[in-house]
Amino acid sequence: MREKSLGRWQDKFPIAGWSAEHPLVTSKRETMNDIKFNCPQCGTHLTVDAMGAGMTVNCPNCAKPIVIPFVQSDPRQRAAVSAPELSADKHNRAGTKRWFLLAGSAAAILVALAAVWFLVSRNSELWATKPSIEAKSAPQQPARSAAVMSAQPVSITKADEVQIQTTLREVIRTATPYNNLSELPRKLPKEFFENVEAGKLVKWVEDGFKKTPPGQNEDMRNLLFTGLDVAAIVTRQQQFAPLLKLRSQSTRNIYRLLREENVTNGLVLYKLYNEGTILRAPNTCIGIDIVLEEENKDLASGFAALLDGLLVTHRDGDHYDYASPLYAEFEKKGKPVIIPSENQSVNFGGMLTNGQIGSVKWTAFRGGHLDLRFSAFYLLQITNRWRVLHSGDNTVWMDFSKSEYAKNIDIFLLKPESTYAREGRPRGGDQEAMKETLDSIHPRLVIPHHLLELGHGLDAYGHDMGIRLHKQAPSGVKVLMLQWGETVTIP
């Protein structure tokens, strides 16, 4: 593997879209802040800038998607970091013995402190919002990434709210339309973002979504979604820490709602991060493309207990985390995880496979990204009442939109770049093409997803794509944007 220089990326954003030439992945030029690990697919030794921890990239050698670990995955590297004294003089037995005694004492003290902290904190508001996974066991503190732990709580004044809203309205006035977040710094002066306080902006957005649920005050919700995009710009040097904290809290909120709510009528849709979706009818609960954050891995068993099955559109890391305990928990409980394989003999839009989980009949179709890499998409028939179409990362709707399968769609979970419905139409946010796709399929409700996927850094699609989709929707088609952690009930 050849060495790749990072120099040309030093003045750019810290996290870019993944590819075989990803700027964070190298085979040499290691520094003290690098993460060193082996590709789990081909075993190639890789060195990654520490700011890439948790991202999904393609291995430069085998081109398979891999998740950059938060800690050193090489046991020798871990030993060197956690116990440098052991390597200082491996023949000095007395020194080694003293080190173990000190380490044991320190560990005992830490355990005692942790016990005291746990007894105090379990009565706090924090633990009141984090239900236990098993009915008989108290919740344990999740393992959190450094990025999430670094985000500190803030408070905002009325003057702060006025300033934030004024700033965001200026973004909408001068920077829209935009597809990728990276367009915002090019359309606005550098000092514009230097005057934005990230912590206060994220707090205002979080509080705003609580006060303004889906379907209410469209103008305010558009401001809130624009605020999320601006927050990604101003927190990129913090590795998006405040947004990661918000994402983590939203996953726990969905878990809490699943445990507490009893759906007796209608279909409830729970919005998780990226394209993560949970659909719950009176007799069945099914998930699609659920990826648990590192700090929420303790919820794996609980989610597996609450869901009847899991559908995965493809194996990119923002849709499928091969290292997650979630899939093992489904296997333990004898519940299905469906991951279709590509069949190139099937045309794009053609059926790959189908089956049934509880009262949900599902059909997987062959789809493709913008570069036509494989991504399945799903049509779900739920209790003979609702027909739900989940796009995955598919962009190819021409043949499918002409088929019988595309008729009478109630809910279309759509990646906004999935926009063209006929040959020759440009891809990736073309407004006329978006309208064509919705005209041809004509669902009752469209929910845009794959917006602000932080693993893509500032190459992520911004919420303005969803706002424009709402304005361009054909008559009779409702567009509703949901933030992580929100739900909507379909009668």
Secondary structure, 3 states (H helix, E strand, C coil): CCCCCCHHHCCCCCCCCCCCCCCCEECCCCCCCEEEEECCCCCCEEEEEHHHCCCEEECCCCCCEEECCCCCCCHHHHHHHHCHHHHHCCCCHHHHHHHHHHHHHHHHHHHHHHHHHHHHHCCCHHHHCCCCCCCCCCCCCCCCCHHHHCCCCCCCCHHHHHHHHHHHHHHHHHHCCCCECCHHHHHCCHHHHHCCCHHHHHHHHHHHHHHCCCCCCHHHHHHHHHHHHHHHHHCHHHCCHHHHHHHHHHHHHHHHHHHHCCCCCCEEEEECCCCCEEEECCCCEEEECCCCCHHHHHHHHHHHHHCCEEECCCCCCCCCCCCCCHHHHHHHCCCCEECCCCCCCCCCCCEEEEEEECCEEEEEECCECCCCCECCEEEEEECCCEEEEECCCCCECHHHHCCHHHCCCCEEEECCCCCECCCCCCCCCCHHHHHHHHHHHCCCEEEECCCCCHHHHHHCECCHHHHHHHHHCCCCCEECCCCCCCEEEEC
